[in-house]
Amino acid sequence: MLSAAELACFRGDRLLFQALSFAVNAGQALQIRGPNGCGKTTLLRILCGLTLPESGEIRWCGRALRAGDPDFLRELRYVGHSDGVKLVLTPRENLRIAMALHSVVEEAQLESALERLGLGQFMDVPCRTLSAGQRRRVALARLTLGSGRLWLLDEPFTALDRDASDTVRALIETHLAAGGCAVLTSHQPIGIDAGRSASIELTS
Amino acid sequence: MNGPGAGYAFVRLLERDLVLAVRNRGELANPLLFYVIVATLFPLGVTSDPKTLATMAAGVLWIAALLATLLSLDNLFRSDFDDGTLELMMLSPCPTTLLVLAKVLAHWLVTGLPLLVATPLLAVLMAVPEAARWTLWLTLLLGTPVLSLVGGIGVALTVGLRRGGALLSLLVLPLYVPVLIFGANAVGATAAGLPVTGQLLMLCAFLVLALSLAPVATAAALRISID
């Protein structure tokens, strides 16, 4: 579904990786591992088109990808290193605008998404008053809505407690079972069964 | 995304930026306060003679409006860049130019529009001749959106830099000069009883040009900044 061929990337004049090739099939999760600063986040940003690689090509459903291709972006759900959450807005407002950038979403769907992530009581308080883990949940609530087939998740489990981690893991498994695919970075084992997941290791 | 979806995103983003502006009320008042303070201090510092004031009033008000806009520009993309919402915008299937336009429109509504509301009062304070007050207001109406639109390009280019403030002024001020010249000149011409259609049409042309090209340039600059 998603494949990368011969990717190379420099940050400044430091080589992060080169000749990196991999493929993710429908129903499969790919975990990117490696020490801090080895380029995991950069790789994810390259996959979604925010950063351009030095060389190499990314293919989606067999087509070479151009930056800003709307057909690809419609399929993409990205939860990046930063949450993309406005602190003066409430979780409901944050989710509403994040989803509006993709599609029209009903108010009731927003509420059930936030409840799913355990934010039922905090829907209408400013995110400033929420903890880091709760803000992360607001960002992750985006995953429960819409129908993106490709999920790119940068450290999705950071700051989450065990319950929330389980919820997110369950979300990912449902997504994979429905024929989606996911690429995520994480230091811990992600706990998705080996038949469904693969991993690559970046070295610094 | 098809038509209605993109329009929906535009409206929602505009709405969000207006809500943000209202919740950050302190920042909202800054440009207006700056504009009013300059216009109030000028007669005190220079002269209170209406004749002398009248000759420079248009220029002073125009410069104050220009600097007030410049001061508020950095907010346009800074917080979105810092908290990652800019990434979400760039990854939206809607055209980035359209989303940029929504943000610039919100910026004008919260900075340009209050200046326009305050202008008639300040024009009296600065002894702008009665015949020229309407022209002054009209030039600001046509000019301030250009300031926001062109400023957007500068902010988009500098948002990734740690200290972009000085660079932003250097990039943007030369592009503001034509607007300032035609705007202030029209007011002077009206006061002297000359026709000003030419200047007003020039300002209209600037506005159309900025409206059609600036969002494209801003979107491209954001793409570079976010890399």
Interface residues (C-beta under 8 A of the other chain):
Chain A: C48 G49 L50 T51 L52 A67 G68 P70 D71 L73 R74 L76 Y78 G80 H81 S82 D83 G84 V85 K86 L87 V88 L89 E93 R96 I97 A98 A100 L101 H102 S103 V104
Chain B: M1 P4 G5 Y8 A9 R12 L13 R16 V19 L20 R23 N24 S79 D82 D83 G84 T85 E87 L88 M89 M90 L91 S92 P93 C94 T96 L99 R223 I226 D227
